[in-house]
């Protein structure tokens, strides 16, 4: 294949990866930024989103004999809600009882990782199950064909990111979140219900992971072990971008997603992972607070 | 049956729902009544076989069907007199499709469950990881994995593969057909571990001998979930794409292959592994129409009475799906290995009059003395020859073509097509 189309394919792959990664990592970054909780179970929320998407879309197909597009829409609505509910319960019954202490919550979310993974294994089973894409267009780009749905994923993910950005920077809820992030004690003193903000942020973080899983699952398949990769990649993004920095997360997701796509295509996917990990190491050595992070006061 | 160990999951419940009641009842009870020929058996203790299964992990689809086939074979054997008049009992353990856990399970079989022999599993990394432990423990290990690792000589005298042809033989048998009918410039897409390397090494060699050429080998990790990024590496002058993928991403793989090429695709020859357990009618597979597949045993009924019998016993319809659920597609091309391997274990135990675990060595020697397994209810895939020196069975292979949402047989190789020179003589090794 010539260099031009080769680069085009690589960029498309990178863009899909970057868009979905940004969405997943945004959830992780929010939770850490606002709550100072390192959510090790974030990847499992992603997986839960994918599995719920399978459940919702097959229910819609079997019971209401919905078209693939409608079934996908059902998944798009239901899967984040289901995952959000699990996250909300986790906050209520686990994190809050631990007073959101950083060490304790790491251990708790590691436990949660296994509980979610094994519960899904016991109920959903060990098979990889397909979720039909809402449409099956093949976009012919002359040199090669590409999945029309994947292009659509980029657009949807970017719109959601834009919405999230606006919500955080332009709305009252966003202001409250940022206030809580800056100084929870002061926020409390000003009458902000910090507990509720925490519950909301944790739920929202999980829902973002679930949403990106719903977008990606028609191009992969729902599987109980699928949470590991997004977790690792999200951590890489969040560390490189700077823990808690929204802008950093987006820039790092773009950087890592695009380079992963391009290096995977031109060289090998293994090399892409090696370089991403190396980048993390370099950032940690030379700029421990991340590219856009603020030094702790 | 009380000793059977399985994680509680739906698959198991379904499985037991379908087979279990009758299967459980058949152990121990009917042996005495229907078995006048074996009344002389010295002991009526069950023969215990440890079954290493991919219940979880990336091989779980195979694991589910390997279990169903194995339970059906157990039922068939017990309904026909058991082994030497003794009922066959299975101890099932999950290896998680993980080599380390595989080896631990072999140990558990030998030490805790005290089984007579171990039997398992598909993924070659798990088999290779487990075989050394079986050798240390002097536990006969009957594998059903189709890898070349047994006949290549890297394992040991305690490991035998009598139920399925190895990859090297499959590839040698089919390479001439591929070269004559599809093309001689081939790009291979294989999984990045031992099983994939068997394909790579043997097909490259076979193709070179036929005057063809493998232009490029693309190795993909079996845990991969997205495949577009690999396809630009396929050289433009490729006439045939040879693909064999495994793992949870197989459906995505074939779909994206189709999306990438569209109608202007090269010829495609795939091992059915890339579509094993996958419904041919899944959306997005249209681009594969007309492409060819290797199948160890054809998914769609091909008019063989032994196949029909075996299908009905395992609970598979003529389209290769579960009788209970037409969307639950079996791993039909591989799972006959379970049925046939258990038949060979039975035959071997009866040939050496196996009584206790002290007879394990006699069992291996008895199996080594076998040379032929005629096509029968015990060997529904077809007749096989067995090479006692290399511990490997050889049978016919099927090439099928995907047309109108079904796979039709277009070529059947002979056993002779797949024979090669011995690479090892296990019988010269000490026990």
Interface residues (C-beta under 8 A of the other chain):
Chain A: X1 X5 X6 X9 X10 X12 X13 X68 X121 X122 X123 X125 X126 X127 X128 X130 X132 X133 X136 X138 X140 X144 X145 X146 X147 X219 X220 X221 X223 X225 X226 X229 X261 X264 X265 X269 X270
Chain B: X7 X8 X9 X10 X11 X55 X56 X57 X58 X60 X61 X63 X64 X221 X224 X225 X226 X228 X229 X231 X232 X236 X248 X249 X251 X252 X256 X259 X260 X261 X262 X277 X282 X283 X284
